[in-house]
Amino acid sequence: MKKFLNRIALLASAALILCTALVGCARKGTEPTPDGYTPRHTDDDFDGLCDDCGIKVDAELTFLAVNDLHGKFMDGGNQPGVDEFTTYLKDLYADTAREEILLSSGDMWQGTVESSSTKGALMTEWMNEAGFVSMTLGNHEFDWGPDVLTPNSELAKFPILGINVTYNGKMPGYCKPSVVVEKAGAKIGIIGAIGDCLSSISGEFQSGLKFATGSALTALVKAEATRLREEEGCDFIVYSLHDGGSGTKFSSSSGASVKSSDMAWYDGSLSDGYVDLVFEAHTHKQYVVKDEYGVYHLQGGGENKGVSSVDVRIDLTTGKSTVSSPRVLGTSTYAKSSLADDPSVNTLFTKYFPDSDPYETILGNNIERRYDSDIEDTVAKLYLEKGTEVWGSQYDIVLGGGFLKTRSPYDLNAGQLTYADVFSVLPFDNAIVLGSIKGSDLKRRFLESTNDDYHIFTKSGFSADSINSTKTYYIVTDTYTAYYSSNRITEVKRLDNKTYARDLLATFISEGGWAL
């Protein structure tokens, strides 16, 4: 009987220890602080350590946020890759003086040959290696449709966030509203949301997809922030939003005060006790601003040219937090030459490109710098030529082109060009299609368009004056232009789903198109 009672006592003791571990170090009878915070730790002797578990009661954290990286994995002429950045991060992690929390505010996958051609898998694997705790969905994560999001979410060792994303009325399985991260004894809640960006996604992928905006988004974030504090016991709430500011008020790193009324994408009431820090994205601006509630908003600029960083101290006995040193780190900090390249970056690149390097394989020679409009006009001509070659015997094709816009670095330098060079300025996987369009719409949307991003090339002798408003015409464009509803284009034929504007341009260059 004595052995049995001793065993019962041991089990009870173990259960008590387990219970204490699960709920924290709050003692029996501990009362909430006046603001409703129930402390999990106590420091009655004021030695800076929890009286029960010995943990430091001042949690010292550094938040790092990446936005709009756009697949900039390898070193390029206009920005560094992530090899030195990975070393920088691992050096930070090795220093135990502070704890780091690394997150992304979206647009990580699309933009370069190494990332886009792997549909984001390479970048996702790198994010695992780099220690990201979350990634908010950006609009360009949808460039390949929802079928790509699921495998990337399964590959990721971190959650993909999108509290306001629904597909056919339900939150899709590839994303979650928030995540709780525990560091240095503190619980951090991170809520992710995408802004009013649906129109920037190709129309063929919009069906069933919805992003809640305005008051509906505010209600979602407030409810989730309340849940994270009251049910999860979070000490600090971060809002990672794929949307942000532009203009002169959002082009500095001074920490200037900005009224929330100047933030059309952000409801200022969220800063009134719901969120403590906001990391933003999408506009590729660098800024550190503070709203009227004292909550900081940061964006790192995008394209691997800056990383947002904030230091936070949380008193675990009171729940009070202090935000300090909000800043945008430049490449001179995290990509300086004195930092060694982390070997994992090259290992990942070799994994996905074992046989050929698209940064070294030469397409051909370009005798002069080609600016964005030169590239876009050339693509419009190539659309017409390719479409005429494939479908010209069946259809009278009058025009090639559409909404064509290069991406960073926007232009192509003179000299030898690689496929990676061409890919960087034309990264979109928009399939080439033959479309039918009514004459009045062709004239209004293409030949007489006031949109400078519409670039067209017509067949010889065709002009706006020759258009019959009621007649049906045939043009060659791509799916982004064809599925923009205002253009009123009906897809008739599709070239395939593997030949894009960059491929036509690459062939053109390899055949000496810009060599003379």
N, C-alpha and C positions, 0 to 999 in steps of 0.2 A: 504493500500500500504506500509506503514512504517513497519508493522509487517512482510509483505512478504519480504521486502528488508533486514530486520534484520535476517530473517530465511535464506535468500540466503547468507548473510555474515557469519552466523554461520556454514553453510554447507561448504563454501569455506575455513573457518578456520580449520574445521575438516579435510577436504581433504588435506590441507597443512601439518597438524600434521601427518596424516597417511603417506603422501609421505615422510616426513622427517624420520619417523620411518622405512620405507622400504629401503631407500637409505643410511641411516646413517646420520651423523651430518656434512657432508661436506657442506660448505657454497657456495652460488652462486658465481661463478667466481673462485672457488678454482682450482688452476692449479696442474697438476701432478708434482711429484718430478722428478728430473733429470733422475732417473732410470725407470720412467714410472708409478710409484705407485701413485694412486689417493687417498689421505687420506680421511677417513670417519670421522675423529675427528681432532680437533684443540686445541692447548693449548698456546694461544698467551701470557698469563700472567705467564706461566711457573710454575703453581702451582701443576702440576701433574694430573690435572683433565680436562676433555673435557670442553671447554668453553660453549658448547651448552647443552650437556646432563649430565655432571657431572661425567661421568664414568672415572675410572683411565685410563690414556693413556698408561701406561705400563702394558701390560697383562702378568701376572706371571702364567705360566703353568708348570705342571709336567706330563710327559708322562710315562705311565706304559704299558709294553707289555709282554704278556704271549705267549710262543710258546711251541708246542709239549707237552701239558699237558697229553695227552693220557688217559683221563678219570680218573686221579688220584684224585678222589673225597673224598674217605674215607682214614683215617689214615692207613698206611701200615708199614711193617717192614723196608722198605727201603726209604720211603719218607712220608712227612706229607700229610694230606688231605687238603681240602680247608676251613675247619671250622674256623681256626685262621686267614687265609688269608682274609676271608670275613669280619671278625671283623676289621682287619688292614685297609682294603679299606674303610669301613664305618667311621672309625675314621679319615681317611684322608679327606673324603668328608665333615665331620662335621667341619673341620678347614677351615675357609673362607679366610685365608691368601693367599692361592694359589688355583688354579682350576686344577683338575686332569682329564686326558683323558686316559681311559683304553681300550686297544685293544688287539686282538689276531692275531698271524701270522700263525695259522693253526695247524692241528692234535690235535684237542681238544676232540674228541668223543671216539675214539677206543682205547681199551687197558685194561679195567677192567670189572669185572662182572657187576658192577652197571651201568656203562655207555654203554658198548657194548650191553648188553642184552636189553637195552631200545633204542638201535639204536641212541644214542646221545641225546635223549629227556631230560634225567635228567641233563646232562651237559648244554644243551641249556637253560633250566629253571634256572639253577644256574647262568649262564652268564647274564640272565635278571636281577636276584636279585643283582648281583655284579656290574652292571652298565657298562658293555662293550658297546662301541660305534660302534664296527665293528669286524668282524672275516674274515680273509683271508682263502680261501680254502687250505687245505693241501692234500697231496696224500691219506692219510688214511681216509679222509672224503668220499672217493669213494669206500671204502671197501665193502659196501653193495649195490653198484649200485646207479644210479641216482634217483631211486624211494624213497630213504631215504632222499635225499637232499631237496626235495620240502617240505615235512611236517616239517622238522627242520627249514627251512627258514621262513615258516609261523608261527611257534611257537616263533621264535626269535623276540625280540623287537629291534634288531639292524640289519643292512644289512650284508649279506654275500658277500664278495668281490672276484672277479676273473676276472680281465680285459682281460686276455688272454685265457679264457675258452670258447670253442664253442662246441656245440653238433649238429651234422649234419649241420655244417656251420653257426649256429646262437648262440648268447649268450643265455644260458638257463635262464628260469625265476627265478631260485633259487639263482642267483648271480647278482651283479652289478659291474661296473668298479671302482666306488669310492663313497665316502660319504663326505659331508661337515658338520663339527661340529663347533658350535659357543660356545666359552667359554671366559669369561672375556672380551667381546667385540671383540675378535679376531675370524677370520674365518680360520678353519683348514681343509685342504683337505687331505683325506686319500685314497691312491690308493692301491689296493690289487692285487697281482699276484702270481701264482704258478710257480715253476721252471720246469726244464726238468725232470719231475717225472712220466711221463705216463707209462713207462716200469715197475714201481713198483706196478701198479694197476693190479689186476687179469685180464687176457686176456678176460674173458667172459663179462667184463664191459667196455672194451675199444672201442667197435664198435661205431663209430660216434663221439667219444670224442677226442678232440684235445686241446693241450696247445701250443699257439704260443710262440716261443723261439727266442733267438738271436736278430737279427736286427728287426724282426717283432715285438717282445715284446718291444724293445726300442722305436720304432715308436709309438706304442700304448700309452706307458707311457708318452712320450714327448707331444703327442697331448692332452692327458687328463690333464696333469699338466698345459699346456698352457690354456686350457679351464677353468680349475678351477681358475686360476689367473685372466684371462681376463673377463670371463663371470660370474663367481661366486664371484669374488672379494676376493679370499682366500689370507691370509697373509703368510701362511706357508704350505708346502706340505710334508706329510709323505708318505713314500713308505713302505708298509708292504709286504714283499716278503717271500713266503715259499720256500726258498732255502738259502744256506749259505756256510760258509767256514769250512775247516777242516785242520788238520796239525798244526805245531808249531806256525805259524803266527796267527792262530785263536784259541788260547787256553789260552788267558790271558784277564785280565780286566784293562790293563794299559793305553789304549787309544793310543797305538802305531800306527805309520803311516804305511799304507800298500798301495802299488800302485794298482790301479784298474786293471792293467794287471795281478795281482795275484788273481783277482776275476773273474773266468771264468763264473760265474753265473750272473755277474753284469756289465753293460756297464757304464764305468766311465763318459761318456759324459752326463749321467743323472744328475750328480752332478754339472754340469756347468749351473746352473740357473734353473733347472727343479725341483729337489727334494732337500729338506733341511735336511732330517733325514731318515735313513733306519733302520727298524727293520727286522731281518732275522730269519730263522728257519731251520728245516729239519735235520740238521747235529747233533743236540743235543750238540753243543759246547757252552761254555761260553766265550764270548769275547766282548771287546770294542775296535774298531779300527777306524782310521780316514784315508780317502783316500786323494789323492793329492789336491783335491779341498776343503778340510777341512770339508767334510761331514762325520758325525759319522755313523758307522754301529755297531749294537748290536745284540747279541743273548744270551738268558738267560739259555741255557743248556738243557731245557726240563725235562720231568718227575717230574715237580713241585719242582725242585731243585734250581731254580733261576728265577728272574723276572727282565727284563730290565727296566731301569729308566733313564730319562733325564729331566733336567730342561730347560725351554725355556722362554726367555723374548722377547716380541714383542712390539716395539714402534708403537702405533697405529697412530701417526701423520706422521711417515715416512715409516712405513712398515719394518723397519730394525729389524732383529731378532738376538738374541744371545743365543747360545746353551752352557750350562754349566753342570757340574757334571754328565757326562754320566757314568753309573755304572750298575753292575748287583747286585741286592739285593739278599742276601742269606736267607736261611730259618731262620737263627738266628734273622732276622729283621721282616719278615712277618709271621713266624710260631712259634714264641717263646712261651714258656709255660705260660708267664705272660699274653698273650692275651686270653681272654675268647672265647670259642667256640660260633660261631654265631648260634642261634637256627634254623635259616632257613635251614641250611645244614641237620640237623637231620630230620626236617619236610619233606624235599624233599626226603630223603632216605626212610623214612617210607611210603611216598606216593607211591613209586614204589615197595617197598618191605614190604608190610603190614603184611605178614604172617610168613616169614622165613628170616633169616639173613645169606646170603652165607658166611659171614666172621666168623660165629660161628658154622655152621653145619659141623660136622666132617665126612670126607669120610673114613679115615682109618689111619693106622700107617705106617710110613716110617722109616726103621731102620737105614738108613745112608743118608748122603747128596747126592742128585742126581744132577750131573752137566749137563750142556746143552746137551752135546753129549749123555749122558746116557738117557735123556728124549727123544731126537730125535730118537735114535736107538730103544727105546721101542715103540715109535709111529709107526715106520716103520714096526715092527713086528706085532703090533696090526692091522695095515692096512691089512697086508696079512691074518691074522687070521680072521678078520671080513669079508673080501671079500670072502675068501674060504667058510666061513659059509653061506653066502648069495647067492653067485653065483657059488660056486665050483662044484655043480652038473651039471652045464651047460658049464662051461669054465675051461680050464686048466690054472690056475693062477700061474705064476712063481715067482712073486716078489711083494713086498709092499714097499711103501716109496716115496721119491721124494725130492723136495726142502723143507727141514724142518729146521726152525730156531726159537729158543725161543726168547722171549722178556724180558725186564727188569721185575723182577730181574734175569732172565735167568736160575737160578738154583732153586731147591727145598730143603729146609732144612730138616734135620732129625726130626722126631717127628710126631705129629698128623697133618694131612693136611686137609684143607678145599677146597671146590669147588672154592672159590675165589683165593686160592693159585695156583691151577692148571690153572684157567682161566688167571691169570696174565702172565704166561709164554707161554700160547698157546691161544692168544686172537682172532685169525683169524677165520672168518666164511667161511672157504673154504670147500665146500661139498666134501664128499668122493665118488670117482667114480671108475668104472671099465673101463679101457682104453685098446685099441688095439694099438700095436706099431710094426713096422717092426724090424726084428732081428738086422739089422745093426745099427738102431737108439737106440735100447735097449742097445746094447753093448757099443756104443759110449757115450750116454748121461747118462747111469746109472751105468752099471757094471765097466766101465773104466773111469768114470768121474773124472776130476781133481778138481772139485768144492767141497770143504770141507763141503758145506752146503747140499749136496745131501747125504741122509741116506737111505739105502736099507736093506731089509731082504728077502732072497730068500728061496724058498721051498727046501726041502732036496734033495741034489744031483744035483741041478741046478747051472751052472757056465758059465762064458763067453766062455769057450772052447766048451760047448755043443750047442752054438747058431748057428742056420742056418740064414745067413744074409738076405735071401729073405723070410723067413717064418714070419707069423704074430703071435705075442705073446700077452698074456693078463696080465695086471698088475693092482694093486690097488694103486691109488694115490689120490690126491685131485685136485680141480679145478684150484688152482694157478699153480701147476706143469703141469696139463693136457693142460691148455690153453696158456702155454708159447710156442710160435710158433716153436721155434728151437727144441723142444722135439718131434714134429710130432706125437702127440698122438691124437687118435680119441676117444671121449667119447662113450662108449657102453651102460653103465647103470649108474644110480646115486642112491646112497643109499637113500638119502632124502635131504632136505634143512634145517635140524634141528639137525643133528648129525655130530659133528666135531671131530678133533683130541683130543681136551681136554675132550670130553665126553667119548671117548674110554679109555683115560688114567684115568679118574675119576672112571669109572666102574672097571677098572683093580685094582686101589688102594682100592676101597671099597670091592673087593673080596679077598683082602689080598696079592695082587701081590708083594708089596714091604715090607710086614710085616715080612718076614722070611729071 
